[in-house]
Amino acid sequence: MNIRVNSNDYMAYILSTHKLYADTNIFLQNSWEKAKEFLFTRLAQCNRKLIVLGSVMAELRKLANATDKLAVACRAPKAINDINSLVAQKLIRIEGEDASFADHDFISTFTSRRLTENIILLSADKGLLEDVDRLNYSQAVHSYRQILVWYQEPNGFINTNWAKQPKNDQAKAPAEQRYCVTCGKPFYLSAAHRYFLETKGIAIPIHCDDCGNLIKKIAEKGRFLKGVGRFFGNF
């Protein structure tokens, strides 16, 4: 069984700029052994780790004790041991608490972290991938960051172009990669955020979050010092 991906060069670049999270089902697939070798080779090149939520570990422990799914119950203990071994090798990092449902934990975790991180979810659950991908088009929370969803098919093919376009006509375009005019680093502008800015008459950002926040702080400090100068000038 060959593990393929849409583009090795693309994966290498994306893994260097995004954090990769794995869903529970990835570790239970027959193709995991091959996928593991493929993924960790590329993660090591980028000095990155695969991130596993505590809720994923909790689900695996629950599945290991399942009496109605014997095939899964046989695979789960092996998956747990494998993950613990990879943690010891510093190839996997476990984050978060042992929540009851991993799917809910992914949504809540990504909702908050998408403000500061570029994220990838690798899963074999199309329903979860659709829910996570919708976060890119949220009208309530705007971010320059990007969430990618990669679908691992049963044959081991990692489909990096799986994400479906949203039905909302206002947000059909994919997230746009832009480059900061100050530091040159890439940042992403979601279609929903661009639409929001354009409808409000707000200029499209030309700085990444880090540079934008720094410029804002410098401007605020300048206004403060100017105000202090005017105050003391009255004496």
Secondary structure, DSSP 8 states (H G I E B T S, - for coil): ----BS-HHHHHHHHHHSEEEE-GGGGGSTTHHHHHHHHHHHHHHTT--EEEEHHHHHHHHHHHT-SS-HHHHHHHHHHHHHHHHHHHTTSEEEES---S-HHHHHHHHHHHHTTT--EEEEES-HHHHHHHHGGGG-SSS--S--EEEEEE-TTS-EETT-----S-GGG-S--EEEE-TTT--EEEE-HHHHHHHHHHT-----S-HHHHHHHHHHHHHHHHHHHHHHHHHT-
